[in-house]
Amino acid sequence: MLCRNKERGETALSQIRSTTGNMNVHLEICDLSSISEVKSFATKFSSTDKPLHVLVNNAGLLEHKRVTTPEGLELNFAVNVAATYALTELVMPLLEKAAPDARVITVSSGGMYTEPLNKDLQFSGNNFDGTQQYARNKRVQVALTERWSEKCSNKGVGFYSMHPGWADTPGVSKSLPGLSEKISGNLRSNDEGADTVIWLALQPKEKLTSGSFYFDRAEAPKHLKFAGTAASHGQTGSIVDSLHSICSI
């Protein structure tokens, strides 16, 4: 478990161990808004030289106001995109060690349907909109999953993005209070939100399609009809180049 908050991480660790009886669960502290911390963790973890079978990129953030990290990155982008890209790239050798069953599952969002890829990764315009930036970030995650799938097609690593549905979590109630109130009572439980992530982690790879987007244990479209987002994926290469430069990888 890679967690930002030590106290909350230790609480979750204790709960998992006591509930499952499995003591082989471990906690590492890493603020995913910091690329330097991501790199430090990746170096430490890679030094074990153990195969990595499943990586779940689950950390996410929706900050409505424009906040800049000490490294000069817009905060939503730093957590949702830069950290996802950097961590996945840096542990790729360990994933390849676990081939042919290794896989990366990136938790995106249905919010990505509203936005095409945009080269302005850090939303540099004057009218910053956190919800729009979050949707853009989630679109990038889907495009990155496609790109990794193409790049690693012969390396025995599968890549999948997914939408967990709207779950009744503190993050949703804090970041999207209007939505939380509107569909109160219809939000998913934590278990329901995690279901497809776990399913993707456990399914035989021949039953999955690398590069695809999943919802409720099934492949889902990446683009809505007439939304005009499909053509934007032609920009994926230049966006990956930008991420490579921003993260100095």
N, C-alpha and C positions, 0 to 999 in steps of 0.2 A: 504494500500500500504506500502510495506516494502522496503525502498530505502536507498542506501548508501550515496548519495549526497543530502544534505538538499535543496540546491538551485534548483537543477533540479527536485527533488521530489515535491517541492512546486509549481514549474511551471506546472508540469504534473497534480498535484492536482487541481490547478486553472482551467486548460483547461478542465478537466473532469467535474468539477462542472458547469462551464459555458456552456459547450456543452450539457450536459444532464439535467441540472437544478436540479440535485440531490446533496443536501448539505451533505447527509449522507455518505460522502467519507472521509476517514481519512488517515493520513500519520504518519508512524513511521520511525525513522532513525535507521538503523542498518547496519553495515559493515559485510556482510555475509562471509568475509574471516576470521572473528574472532569468534571462537566458544564461547568465553566468552560473546561477544555481543549478539550472537544468544540465549544463555541461559538467559541473562538478559531480552531480549525482551520476550522470552517465559514465564518467570516467571511473568512479568508485565501483559502480555496478558491473561495468565491463571488465574490471580487473579480476573478477571471480572467474571469468571465462566460461561461465555456465550457459547452456542453451536457454533461450527465452522462447517459450512455446506460445504464449498469448500476451499481447500488450493491448490494454484497453485505455484509449485516450478519452477519459471521462470528464476531466476538470473543465468547467465552463463558467463564464462570467457575462453578466449584462449590467454594465455600469452606464447610467443615463447621462451623466456629466462627463465632459472630456477630462480625463486624468492621464497624466504622463508619468511613466515609471522613471526611476533614477537612471535607467539606461536610455531614456529618451523615446520610449515606445508608447503608443496609445494603449491604455490598459486592456481593453477588450481584445484587441488584436494580439497583444503580448501573450495573454493566457490562452485564447481560443485558437490562434493560428501559429504564432511563432513558436510557442512551447510544443505544440503538437508536431510541427514540422521538425524542430530541432531534436526532440527526444526520439522520435521515430527514426530519423536519419542516423542518430548516434548509436542506437542499439541494433541497427540493421545486421551487423555481423553476428550478433548473438541470436537473432531470429533465424538467420541462415543456418546456424548450427543446429537448430531444431527442425529444419526441413525434413520431410515434406509436410509436416503438420502445423508449422508455425503460422500464426495469423495476427493481424492488427485490426482491432475494432475501434472505430472512431465514432463517438457519440455526437452526431450532428443534431439537426432539429428541423421540424417541418417549416420553421420560419424561413428556411433557405429558399423555399418556393417563391418568395416575393422578390428576390433580388438576383440579378445576374452577377457574374464575376465582374469585379471592378479593380483596375490596376491601382487605384488610390487606396492602398491597403490600410492606411492609418487615418482615413477620413479627414484629410487636411483642410477641407472647406470650412467656411465660417459657420454654417448651420449644422453643427454636429448633432446627430440623432443616434442615441445609444441603441435603440431598438433596431434601427436600420443597419447600424454597424454590426450588431449581433447577427442579423440575418445574412449580411455580406460574409462575415466570418464563417458562418455555417455552410454557406455556398462554397467557400474556399476549401473547407474540409472535405466536401464531396468530390471536388475537382482533384484535390491531392490524392484521395483514395484511388481515383481513376489512374492518375499518373503513376503512383507507386505500383499499382497492379500491372501496368504496361511494362514498367522498368524491371520488375522482378518476376516476370511471367515464367522464367526458367530457373528460378532460385528456390522454389518450394515454399514461398511465403504468400499467403492470401491476405487480401486487404478488403475490408468491408466498412461502409458507413451505415448509420442507422438513425431512425427517429424513435425515441422511447415513448412518445406520447406525452401529454402534459400531466406530470405527476405532482402530487400535493407535497411539495418540498418547500423549505424556507426560502430557497432561491427563487422559486416561481412567485411565492406570495410577496417577496420583497421587490423583485425586479419587474413583475407584471401584476401589480395589485388589481388592476381593472379586470384582467383576464381571470385571475384567481377568484374574484368575487362573482364574476359573470357565470362561470361554470363550476362554482362551488357545489360540492356533492357529486360532481361528475369527473373530478380529477382522479388520476390513477394513484394507487398506493406505490410505495417504494418498490415492493416486490414486482408489481405489474410493470413499472418503468424499467426495471432491470431485466425483465424476462427475456427480451429478444437479444440483449447483450450476452446473457448466459447461454442462450440457445446457439448463437453464432460461435461462441467459444467451444461448444461441445459437439456441434454437428460434424459428421464426416465431411471432409472438404469437397469430396466429389458431389455432395448434395448442395453445395453453395457455388455462387458465381463471383469470382474475385472482381473487385472494382464496382460492385453493385451497391445499391442503397436499399436497406431493409426496413420494414415496419410490420410489427405483429407477425414475426416469423415468416415473412414472405417478401420477395423482391417487390419494390415499389418504384414508381416512376421518379425520375430526378427532376423532371420539368412538367409544369402544368401546361395544358393546351393553350396556345395563344399568349403565354406569359413572356415569350421572347428571351428566355434564359439559355436555351440550348446552344445558340451560336456563340455565346460568350465564353464557352469552354475552350474555344480556340485560343484564348489568352493564357491558358494554363501554363504553358512553357515559360512565358515572360514573367509570370507571377512566381513560379518556382525559382527562376533566376534571381528575382528580387529577394525572396526569402533566404536563398543561399547567401546573398550578400549581407542582408540585415543580420542574420544569425552568425555570420562568419564561419560557415561550415564548408 
